[in-house]
Amino acid sequence: MRDPNAVAFLIATQNLNAVLRVMQWAVIALIFLFFLRVIRAVWVEMSPATVRKSREERRQDRDVAKPKQPAIKRKHLYLCVVEPTERQGQIFDLDDELTIGRSPGCGVSTPEDIYTSTLHARLFRRNDQLWVEDLGSTNGTYVNSEKITQGLRLGKGDMLQVGSSVFEVTR
């Protein structure tokens, strides 16, 4: 007759071997993933860097590829800085779209204004009219001293406040 302890030992040894086999495969898989990451990192470092074109160059390329359409007569508006005083008189052209915020990628970058969000507001054209919308900023966007909660149409003479910066829409 077999010893019950020997049978239990045999079963435990077989379970341990199964667990060890799974752990071995897991370690092999981790090593494989590690080498894939190393190969990817080397590939990225060795591949030539691509230089992204500036916004103006991309716009020119798009304009060249686009067929000429009849020019739309639109009232050309500008955004003139009223405050802060050190930037007073600075003018921004209101093309099709312009963003305002602390981010250097914004059309109107205000990195010194701590009350402005990183991406604060967007000015855009819709049906040949100029509109402004708040982009979920913390301190809100104001037009003529009234806080806006949705897109609002702008016209000549409107005052736009983003953070502590104040702009006037001019022609």
N, C-alpha and C positions, 0 to 999 in steps of 0.2 A: 504494500500500500504506500501511496505517496504521502509525503509529509505535507500538511496544509501550509506550513510556512514556506516551503520550497515553491509551491504553486503560487502563493502570493508574491514571492520574490520574482518569479518568472514573469508574472503579469506586470508588476511594477517596472521591471527592466524593459519590457516591450513598450510600455507607455513612455518611459523615459527616452527610449530610442526614437519613438515617433516625434516627441517634442523636440529632441535635438535635431532631427532631420528638418523640421519646419524652421527652426532657428538658423540652421545652416543656409537654407534657401533664402531666408530673410536677409542674412548678412551678404550673400552673393548679390541679391537685388539692390541693396544699399550701395555696395561697391560699384555696381553697374551704373546706378543713377549718379554717383559721385563722378565717375569718369565722363559721363555724358555732360555734366555741368562744366567740368574742366575743358572738354573739347569745345563746348559752346563759348566759354569765356575766351579761349584762345582764338576761335574763329572771329568773334566780335572785335578783338584787339587787332587782329591781323588784316581784317577787311578794310578797304580804303574808306575814309570818312566821306560822307556825302555832305555837301554844303547846301543848306536850304536857301532858296532865293528869298530876297526881301519881299515884303508885301507889294511894294511898288513894281518890282520886276514881275511878280506873278500876275499883277493886274494888267501890266503891259502885254504879257504873253496871252492872257485871256482876251484882251481887247483885239489883238492881232488875229487870233483864231476866230473871233466872233464876227459874223457878217455885219456890215454897217447898217444901222437902222437910222431912220430919220431922227434928227436931234429933237429932244423934247424941250420946249421952252419952259424952263422952271426958274423960279425966283431963287437966285443964288444967295444962300444965307451963310453967315459966319458965326462962330462962337468966340466972343471976346471976354477975356478974363477981367473981372472987376476987383475981386479979392482973391488971394492975398496981394498986398500992395507991391511986393517984390516981383510979381508976375503980371502986374496990371498992364493992360494994353496988348498982351500977347493974343494972337488971333489964330483960330483953328478953322480950317475949311470943312464945311459940313457936306461931304460927298454923300455916298449912299448909306454908310454906317460908320459910327464912331463910338468907342467905348471910353468910359471915364472910370479911373480907379487908381489905386496905389501900384498896381502891377506895371512893370516896365513895358509890357506888351500892349498896354492900352493906348488908344490914339491920343488921349489926354491923360498923361501920367502925373499923378500928384503924390509922389512918395513922401513928401514932408507933411502931408495932411493926415494926422492920426485919426481923424473922425471919418475918413473916407475908407470904404471897404476895398479889398483887393480888386474886385470887379464890381463896381458900384452901380453904374447906370449905362444905358445904351441909347444913343440917338440914331434913328434910322428913317428912311423914306418909305412911305406907303401911299400909293395913289398920288404921287407928286406932292405930298405934304410931309412936313418934318414932324416926327413923333419922338417922344422920350418915354422910357420905361425904367423903373427901378428893378435891379437884378437881385432882389432879396437882401439888400444892404441892412446893416444893423441900425444905422441912424436915419435912414430914409432919404428920399429925394424930394426936393421942394421946387415948385414952379410958382413964381409970384407969391412966395411966402405960404403956400398951401401944400401940404404933404400929398404926394400922389400915391395911389394904391394900384393903379393900372395904367396902361399906355395913355398918354395925353398928347394932343396936337400942340405943337409950338408955332409961334409966329414971331414976326419982327418985334423987338422990344421986350419980349418975355425974359424974366430973370430966372435962372436955373441955379439952385443951390445943391451942391453935392459935398457933404461933410461941412467943412468950414470954407470951402471954395465957392465963389459966386461968379457966374458967367451971365453975359447978356447976349441974346440972339440979335445979330445985326445984319444989315445988308451991305 
